[in-house]
């Protein structure tokens, strides 16, 4: 945590390394591990759905190529561009979010309107919102010394997005965006106020969690066997898939016949069934090593500039833990994709955009030198 009184600079060099080997090694780790995870995801999805022109496996491979192209583009954009236009971009994303609940472009799936149709693809604006919100608040928090002023600005920015997200409805998306905002605030101003705030709003969150479809998810989480062929079916089959995989798994492309839409939110149980504990543990370790690379960059960053690195890290790890918690019955299901691995073009593209932003954060000082 920091409380710097320095003004926010026009250029944002974030992390400096003692040697070029340290710099290149950190950058390499930031993108090579997600590359392995994304490749693994394409292979697993294709093993379950095939390589036909309309199969999710081939579509995911195409999105992977697009995501890598986006990653390269983001690494070339100067940081001062992001910070100069972050507010207009945030306003634009709010407009896109509004289209999900009140426009002919909205796409409704299972009662939720979280997407808009852009030509042949469905786009989920929340992924863009979480990226731009992270960029903008990292700028704001570095400029604002007063914690109470920061609270006011945060509420002003977060409230309209929260209202739209609840209208969709997407309780998991609200937790994700709120978690990212809260993590940024904690890095800059400390834990005390967020803890007090969380305690104050917890009754409201509990009410929301026990209303409508969310109440059913909590009931399913507590005891999925009360409705094993209905709301608890997917949770139970996910646990069975983990058990079937044992240590080494039953083999690539085998199993999953009882898991609906297995290539989406429940790809981790399918992965566990195919590759066993070794496969799931390997995925966990890849995320752990990636986190260590990010932590290395964070520790080497100037104190007032660490918040952007912290924000990118949280934006990747939070959905990772939400997904794992849901499919392993640690927390209620929220419909959160597994980063880099689950099927979904929007999620994959913006996960790689975050990686590109991280790389830029580290590269820019060395390019200037």
Secondary structure, DSSP 4 states (H G I P E B T S, - for coil): -----PPPPSS---B--SSHHHHHHHHHHHHHHHHHHHHHHHHHHHHHH-SSTTSHHHHHHHHHHHHHHHHHHHHHS-HHHHHHHHHHHHHHHHHHHHHTTSSTTEEEETTEEEEEEETTEEE-HHHHHHHHHHHHHHHHHHH---HHHHHHHHHHHHHHHHHHHHHHT-HHHHHHHHHHHHHHHHHHH-SHHHHHHHHHHHHHHHHHHTSTHHHHHHHHHH-GGGGTTTTTHHHHHHHHHHHHHTTT-S-TT---TTSTTTTTTTHHHHHHHHHHHHHHHHHHHHHHHHHHHHHHHHHHB-GGG-HHHHHHHHHHHHHHHHHHHHHTTSS----PPPTTTSS-HHHHHHHHHHHHHHHHHHHHHHHH-
